[in-house]
Amino acid sequence: MLYTRRELATLALSALPAAALLRTPVSAFHTKPNSRVRGVMIGMNVPYNFGGRNMPIAEIIQNCVQLDISGVELRTQPIEAFLGVPEHLVPTGRGAADGRARGAGAGQTAAAGGGEGRAAAPPSSDQQAAQAANAEELRKWRLSVPTERVRSLRKTLDDAGVLVEIMKVDGIFAMTDDVVDYQFTLAKNLGARAISTEIALPDTKRLGQFADKHEMMVGYHGHAATSAADFETVFTYAAHNGANLDIGHFVAGQNTSPVPFIKQHHDRITHVHIKDRKMNNGPNVPFGEGDTPIKDVLQLIRDNKWNIQATIEFEYPVPEGSTRMKEIQKSIDYCRAALA
């Protein structure tokens, strides 16, 4: 009986517990994943797409191999967990409080339109004191992380065929200068070509200085309330200030196609978040059922050979009788068909 590449990977992984995945040679998977279609990398926002911000690297790899995804936007929470961050410094929730628990606080924008960055109740004075203490402990730990451990993580990902093109950093605006430097260095050592974070206009000027210093792009993630003019203002602050353009949010909030913006500013776009939403701040829906011109955007990137990852951000409700992984697979298949 003959198997497809995805079936072979799934069979191999089903026989392995996630904890053992990191000790398993790539040959056990028969082949590495490949989600580059006609020059366009179909990527995945992980572990966010899988239901949270924290997930062991082994499980992230397992899911990516199962989905045949070879490029990701990877958050720092699982990265630092792999590197050995003390467990009590790792947030457990998914809301905006996560960033503050890691020392994010001011400057993190909560924008309309759903998804990440929702507002949370302000912390009490006792909570603020505890957060400050945790932030200082976390700062010291970050500055002591051995480079060899980061290289070990990169090799683990590379051997599995999962490329970290973008590293997502929550709460970077409130980090001290030495920790911001650490984040850029961490991203470079993982092989990333850009950092991403939420947008907060005043703070992008300071972060842009670090981006220029390290000669690494920062893709700021906008929501429905983020206009083209907001991004263009950010671009004036630094040569390496860029956009993580969420085309679903853009359509929902601006009620127009993102295609003209992409054509004009493609050299500033690190990656696009692919989702489908309705106009007039409408809901997230399965791909092909909303007003977002997903096919037009993907084909624009393909035809112009732009180095812009098409990063799927899964946010529509899972239909009854289905699963998150099945719906993510449908989204991937939609993008593959659009690029074929």
N, C-alpha and C positions, 0 to 999 in steps of 0.2 A: 504493500500500500504506500502510495506517495503522499508526502505531506508538504504543505506550503511552508515558507520560512516562518510565518507567524505561528503556525501550528507546532512546528518543531521547537520554537522558543517556549511556547506555552507548555508543551509536554515536558521539556527539560526543567522548567521552573516549578511545575506542579510537584515534581519529585523532591524539591529542595525546600527546607524551611528557610524563611527569610534570614534568620540569624546566620545560616551557613553560606549564604550567597556570596559574601565578601571573601570567603576562603575557596570559592569554586573557580577553577580556570575558565577562561572564556570559551575554550573548546567544548565545554559541556553544553553551551547554548547553540552549538552548531554554526551559528552565524551571528554577526553583530546587527543591531537594528539599523535601519536606514530610512529616515523620513525626509530626505532631500529629494524633491520632485522637480525635475527640469530646472535645477539651479536654486530653487527656493527651499529653505529649511523650514519644515513644519515643526514648530516647537511646542513646548508644553510649560505652563506656569506651575512649577512644582515646589513643595507638595500641595500648594493651594488647590489645584484641580482635584486632588484626591481627598479633600475634605478638611484641611487644616494647614497650620503653618509649621507644625512639628511632625516629623515622621523619620524613622531611621533611614539612613542612606541605602541600606540593603533593600528596604521595601520600595523606595523610590526607583531604584535600578530595576527591581523586579517588575514594577508596573510599566516602566518605560520600555523594557524589552518585550513585555507582553503586548504592548500597543505599537511596537515597532517605531518608537520615537528615539531619535538620535541626537536631538538638540533641545536644551532646556534653558529656562530662566529659573535659577535655583536660589531659594532664600537662604539667608545665613543661619537660621535657626538649626536646621539639620546639619549644616556644615560644622557649626561650632559644637554641636552635640557629638559629632564624629571626632572632633579635635579634643574632646574631653572637658567641655565647660561644666562647672559644678551644677548639678541638677537643680538646686534651689534658685539658680539665676535664670532658668529657662522658663518663659511664660507658658501657661497651659491653654489660654483662651485664644479666640480668633478675632476679637474686637480691637478697637483702637487702643485699649488699655495695654495690649501687648507691648507696643512701642514704648510707653511710659515705664513699664516694668523693667525694660532694658535700658532706661535712661534716655528715652526719646523726648517725651513731653512737648514743649513749645515748638511750634513750626510745622507740626504734622497736620495737614489739612484734611478735614472730613468734608467730602463733597457729595452733592446729591447724585442720585442715579444708581444706587445699590453697589454691591461688591465691597471692596476693601475701603478702609479709612472711615468707617462710621464713627460718629461721635459717641463718647462715653462720659459718664458722670465724673466730675473732677475729684481727685483723691483728697482724703482728709489730711490734716497736718501730720498725723502719725504715719499714714501711708506714704506721704511725701518723704518723711525722714527715712523710712525703711527703703524706699526706692532709691534715695540718694546713696544710702550705704551699699545697696546692691550694685548701683551703677559704678561706684568707686571700686568695689571688689571685682566687678566684671571688667572694668578698664585695666586693672592690674593683670588680670588673667590674660586678656587679649594681647597685651604687650609682651607676654612671656611665652606665647605659643611658638613651639619650635617649627622651623621651616620644613624639617624633615617630615613632620606629621601632615602638613599640608600637601607635600609632594606625594605622600602615601595615598591621600584621598584622591588626588588627581589621577594617579596611576589606577586606582580602583575603578574610577569612572571611565577612564580611557580604555581600560581592558574590557569593560562591559560595552563599550561603544556609545557612551552617553557623553556628549560634549556640553560643557557649561559655557554657553556663549554670553549669558547675562547673569550677573549676580544681584539679587534683590536684597536691599538693605532697608529694614524698617527703622525709623527713628533716627536717621543719620544726622538730621539738622541740629539736634541737641548734643551730639557727641563732641567731645573735646578734640582739639586739633590732632593730637597724637593718635587718637582712636580712628579719626577719619583717614589719616595716613595708613593705618593698619588695614582698614577696609579696602582701600585701593590696592595695597600690596597683596592682600589675601586674594582679591579678584584676579590680579595678574598671575599669581602663582597657581591658580586653578585653571588658567588658560582663557579666562573671560576677556572679551573685547570691550565690555561696558558694564557699568553699574546701573541699577535702576532704583528708583524710590518714588514716593508720592510727591506731588508738586505743591510747593508753598512759595509763592513769588518772591517775597523778601529774602528768604533763606537761600534761594538758588544762586544769588550773587556770591555769597561766601563759598558755597560748595563748588561753584564753577571755578573758583581760584584753585582748589585742590585738583579739579579735573584737568585744568590746564597744566598744573605742575606735574601731574602724573601722565599727562598726554593720554588720557582715557576718557571716553565719552560717558556722560551720565544721561540716561533716558528718564525724564520725569513723566510719571504716569498721571494723566489727566482723567477727570470724571465728566459727567454730563455738563457741569457748570463751567468747565475749562474751555475757553474759546481759542480760536486760532491766534488772536491778538495776545493772549496770555503766553502761549508758547513763543511767539515772536519776541515778546519782551524778554523772556528767559534767554533766548538766543543772543541777545545783545550783551548779556552780562559776561559771557565767556565763550571762547571758541569751541570748547568741548561740552557745552551745555546742549543737550538734545531732547528729543521727545520719544517717550514710549506711548505712541498714539493708540489709544483704545478706540477702535473704529465704531464699536457698538455704542459706547458712551457719547462719542462725537455726534453720531447721527441722532441719538435720543435727545441730546441737549441743544445741539445747534441746528437741528432740522435741515441738514444739508449733507451732501456727500463729502467724505473726507478725501476723495480722489484729487481735487485741485490742490489741497494743502500738501498732500504727499508728493505730487509732481513738483511743487515749488520748493519743498524743504526736505527732499529725500535724503540729502547728505547729512541732515541733522537727526534723522529718525533711526534710532538704534534697533527698534523692533516695534511691530504693531501687535496689539492684543486683538485677537479674532474672536468676536462673539456677535450674536445677532440680536438687535433690539428694535423696537418700534419707535417711530418719531414721537415728539411731544412727551418726552420722558416716559415712554412706554416700557413694557416689561422685557426681560430677557426671554427669548424663545429659541426653540431648536433651529439649527442652521437652515436657512432657506425659507423660514416662515416670517421673518421680520423685514424691516426696511433697510438694513445694512447691506451695502453692495460688496459682500464678501468676495464673490467671484471677480468683480472688476478690480478690487484691490490686489488680490493674489496674482491675477494675470498682469497687472501693471508692474508689480515687482519682478515677475518672471520675465516679461518681455524686455525690461530695461536692465536686467541682470544686477539689480541693486542688492547690496549685502544687508538686507533687512529680514530678520527672522519673523516668520508668521506664527506668532505664539498664541496658541489656543488658550483662552481663559474660560473655563467651564463655569457658568453661573445660572443657567436656566434650571427650573425644578425638574427633578427626575420623575418621569411619568410613572404612574402606578403599573406595577408588573415588570418594570425595567430596573436597571442598576446604574450607578454612576459610571462604572467602567464601560458598560454597553453604550451609554449615551456619549461618552468621550470618544469611543471608537467610531460612532456614527459621525461625530464632528470631524474626526480625522479623515474618514472616508470622503466626506463632503469636500474637504480641502484638496485631497488628492485628485478627486474627479475634476475639480475646477482647474487644476494645474496640468492635467494630462494633455 
